[in-house]
């Protein structure tokens, strides 16, 4: 069993925000593979199914972002998965919008969801798929500006770039499940989506 967890905040007011791009990626994976988020367990909405014959559980924690670790630890116990079978999908301020990157492990890098997961499971040795949302571009950006940025929706041309990145991230997850993390890293790291110019 592979466990793929997309990070975000529950509630309609957060739907479609940059911080919830992990939810959006899981939604696309579920759509493509006929998986429904029809269960509630472990502080999460979950769906079980198969991707290229491999049994998977997809989960969207319904805790707030900074408590994601509670859900992930419960999910790992519920599905009896090892760290090597866990993949976390999350937004990344330090990656440009449209870029995705797979990592085998690493620190939280300032991401509150990852901080919570690392604290709850006691390890940084889990794979993660970062989906770039970019930082606010104005000079002298304050912390408040960054918080506002991650909690806003994509607008205009950004929406097209984000949608392309979501599709690419879904493909990356499918390749991780089918061929393993290293193959997917070789294929997808450094891939940047570009808007289609009509």
C-alpha positions, 0 to 999 in steps of 0.5 A: 500500500502506498499512502499519498497525502496532499496538504491543505486547509479544510473549509470552503474559504480555503478551497482553491488557495495557493496553500491548498495546491496539495489538495488540488493535486490529489483531486486530479490524481483521484479523477484520473484513476477513478478514486473517490474520497468517500471515507473519513478516518484519521482526521482526513478525507480518504480514498482507496484504489489502484494506480497502474495496479498498485494499491494506494490510499489518497488522503486530504487531512481535515486538520489545519495545516499546522496540525497535519502531522496528527493526521499523517501519523494516524494514517500511517498506523491505519494503513500500516505503511512504512516511511518509504511508502509515504509521499507528501504533496505540498505547496512551496514558496521557494519554487516558482509557480509552475515548477515541481520538485520531488525530494526523497527527504529533507527538512521542513524548509519553513513549511508548517505542515511539514514541521508538524509531520516531522514532529509527529512521525519523528523523521524527515526521511519521507518523500515529498512532492513540492509544487511551486507557488512562488513568493510575493514579488514586491520588495520589502515583503513582510511575513504578513504579506507572505501569509496573505499570498499563500491564502489567496487564489490564483488569478488570471494567467497564474491559474493556467500555469497552476492548472498545468503544474497540477496536471504535471504533479499528478503524472509525477505521483503516478510515476512514483507509484509505478516506477519508484521515486528515483525514476520520477525524480529523473523525469520530473525534477526541473520541469516547468510549465508554461502558459499556452499563448493563444 
